[in-house]
Amino acid sequence: MAIDARVKDVELTTEEYRYRTPIKFGGVALDRVTLLHATVTVELDGGRVAHGTGSMPLGNVWAFPSRSLSYARTLAAMRAVADEVATIYARSTVAGHPIDLAHTLETEFATAADHVARRQNLGEPIPALATLVAASPIDAALHDAYGKALGLNAFRTLTPEFLRHDLGHYLGAEFAGLRLHDFVRPTLQATMPVYHLVGALDPLTVSDVFQTVGDGLPETLADWIATDGLTHLKIKLAGDDPAWDLGRVLGVNAVAESARPDGPWAYSLDFNERCPDAVYLVELLTRLRSESPRAYGRVQYVEQPTARDLAANRHNVMHAAAALKPVVIDESLVDLESLKLAREMGYTGAAFKACKGQSQTLVLAAAAQVYGMYRCVQDLTCPGAALVQSAALAAHLPGVVAIEANARQYVPAANAGWEARFPGLFTVRGGVLATGQLDGVGLGVG
């Protein structure tokens, strides 16, 4: 008999930070972050009560890009959606595993987002991705509370003893009879390489530094490599300037080889939807292979090269590009239908993020495994508890070989005090994160 939980209360707070240096993606330079923290109280069958916590950057520039609305308005809209989701959970009489609660209530989240858009006169709908991000810290806190009430790590509550339904219940008849726990590692990966972000504005060498930050942290990519022993680099690209993009990859590769000529380098290329079409990507990869076979060979995968609205851009198929390197959806991935459409259009992988919700991520990651897709886990410049959750996801999902931890680069102030609690997770040593320690009760945050 599965053990059900009911939500008794949800509380939300926010925290603001400035980035030490701006990060540019999607053509926008971002210099700040709002963290949304959630505390959820649950009661289990038999009366056990526990409190769980969750945290996530709201990430409105990424989750709610808009040509007409200001940063402040999209942020306010997402914050309002979070309040609506909190109310939905707190008022619900639904009982079940946290995944059941999220699955049952998700249609109400979408309706609430529509109400917020009308109430705030936004003039455009709130994207499904923005709703997922706004709801994610509540979902995380619910998993945390459920695990704490049982005295178990949350990833150990995915067996039929606690989760009564099979994947067919959440994903349809195609997945009938499959159980979620079979698609999650029973034990954590002890260490994982960190994918260091090389933003479009980030200096590669001292010659690129126009003004030093002066806070004692590395100032250039060369410095970061030397300090952290990096082996994995995520390279942000323009997507609308082939000469710059090619030069950027070659420049990053030159810095890497200068540090360790024969190092085990691995790269991912992230265009943040900026490529006009798949032809752009194929031509770039072909030129890279011609000019530097070593750099080309180090590219592990390519992220979301073209627009996130796949249905409106059916011509942007990725078959030719995916024949060269795995091409993964990121912004496009909001549900099973988007995953299926991406496969049909030639995408061969999927990027999973804690900011889309612990519940949805676990279920869709299982679907991606069934489909044989390449899998990776990325963060949303997640500090503190958000990184703990993201790292635990990466360490539990089969096929994921590395993890991002961008907050240490851009908003280290939000990580203050966390390294003492999780040694080697917030300070990179030898190019890896110490993920084996993330097996505490709940989500392991404490």
Beta strands, then each sheet from edge to edge (+ up, - down):
strand 1: 5-25
strand 2: 28-44
strand 3: 49-57
strand 4: 191-198
strand 5: 232-236
strand 6: 266-270
strand 7: 299-303
strand 8: 327-329
strand 9: 349-353
strand 10: 374-378
strand 11: 403-404
strand 12: 432-434
sheet 1: 1+ 2- 3+
sheet 2: 10+ 9+ 8+ 7+ 6+ 5+ 4+ 11+
sheet 3: 10+ 9+ 8+ 7+ 6+ 5+ 4+ 12-
end
